[in-house]
Amino acid sequence: MTTLLIALQAVANIAWGYLGAAVGAGLATVGAGIGIGKIGQGAMEGMARQPEAGGDIRSTMIIAAALVEGVAFFAVVLCLLVVLK
């Protein structure tokens, strides 16, 4: 009976690990979406206020969006490493 309980507890801990990794990956992608939305909003407002600076704002926006995507990708890879451990 105790062996069965130990096995069930081990399986339950693994399930919590999968759930935590899934929630972490989901939060990383939602955070990246919100971050890129804010970057785009700021860039559009900046270009509307100063149309002559559109090229500089656009290139800065692309760099910032790439950095946000890199952080989100890193978080998702870490969650996958936890699951596939």
Buried (B, 14 or more C-beta within 10 A) or exposed (E): EEEEEEEEEEEEEEEEEEEEBEEBBEEBBEBBEEBBEEBEEBBEEBBEEEEEEEEEBEEBBEEBBEEBEEBBEEBBEBBEEBBEE
